[in-house]
């Protein structure tokens, strides 16, 4: 038996042992996907480097490990989680805390905000809003190659549900804080579904935190529907310790004339893989995909982006940057697919990386598949050191070399950060990145884990 | 103030400066003219402390100190300013942050406390008005997306902020239309004091209609081949550089 099937067998065992427990707390509709998804997972397995989309990322060290899986939090844990407060000054949000992938049991499992927006537990929504779930759940997270998405469909039991009705503008963002905290090594999976109806406007912030130093693996799927002429932004802030692995799959489905942006800010984490799928599913849709990561020590950060132009006159723009220190490694894989009908497509991609040491390593791979004629596409990737001319320019004004390097790195990062529209969050990101670049710890004040 | 004695320098093994001797006294404006490739920008680069230029011989003293041993940032803090021929674009670094850092480094060097945010903004406002630059430029990233003229005006603005003792303007006039040229020249004239000096490097006489030099040098093939008063600039404009080249060649033959 080779290593790969051994790992797959372990997850098969886990599935069989736990499926009754998982199904017991989930809705019949969500359960109806599980068996087929599990079969698909058994067929595809955990992605290895042979999978083109995972070519530069070795997941085995996190999957080949005995986790005390499916820890179901108890009320007292949720009380602690509820007490968690995001310390970003002036950041006014509607907050949700997920503890180890589960929605709190202590308060209302679904609540309605003044504008008619619903936020709460996916499980609960599957019962209360069966029509909406049946219309959207499992419709966007589609893959023929990534077994992890099927593993999530097979085994995830809860997550966040958000429903923004037609024409509603929610001025205050919703903030989901994903807390991972346990006395034991833990593998958790959760599933979010966000529905933004026609002409609505909505921003979502997702913060990933680890609150205890155990080994953690998270495999999360988020499906997002952005209706016609709707505006949607998602900003993900990741601050996890070095023994944590976070794998996120975000699917953004856009209808005509909608505008959506995604911004992955990875400040800290042992192994992080963010896959972002943008589907431009109607004429005139615009999508923006941003990402910034700072890595050091043995950290590995992998961003995978898939932009699919399926209709005419859509615009997409990707900007991803990385700063790599010590012996850290990173990967960027940006795919642009332009379908034959997608005439008048504009699609741009930029990936720039700075290596601060000789041992740091970055792999970057653009992948353009264009089947339409009237298309403007550009892509560019750089991996290099700081610009010597720019460094001298700053020094020639009296700024010492260390400070000048810091300013350049900050400026490099700020080009991504400046796309965050929420001012308080943008300022916090600037500060956290500056601290991190200075070699200070960039954790949020409420974080107890010394990430080192 | 500045004494350059038999300065020789090379870039990647190629000799560019072949023995330059020059003295600049407080309050003077020196123009350095010369055809392309004569070594004008290399001289500016050596004075500002660019590391890719290798000084092979000679001495440069600045207020009695060995300039060549000083790091670029220390030269700046001691009052040397280089106006770049091609100012660098730095995306993501705001002009405000850039200038605040630079001004406070200069203040620290002089033993002064950093400026408060309001005092700094007031200073920015005054200097912007003084050098007539669009106040919006200062809210953007350093030189990013600036036109050629805006970049050059921004150099003059930075000079106004840092109040150097010795400003070296490397072809600040090239590529400028007449309005931009006037703004650049006015900036220099307003900043001129009896105790500070300028080295104006230019290919064209035009700038010297607005900035009146005390001394004009002609640099050719890495050497200063002629030094005279401001009338030399006019002569060069009229006759071009060919007669200088001929004179130099005749001298070598003779």
Interface residues (C-beta under 8 A of the other chain):
Chain A: X387 X389 X390 X392 X393 X394 X395 X396 X397 X398 X399 X400 X401 X403 X404 X407 X408 X410 X411 X412 X413 X414 X415 X418
Chain B: X48 X49 X50 X51 X71 X72 X73 X75 X76 X77 X81 X82 X84 X87 X88 X90 X91 X92 X93 X97 X98 X101 X102 X105 X106 X109 X141 X142 X158 X162
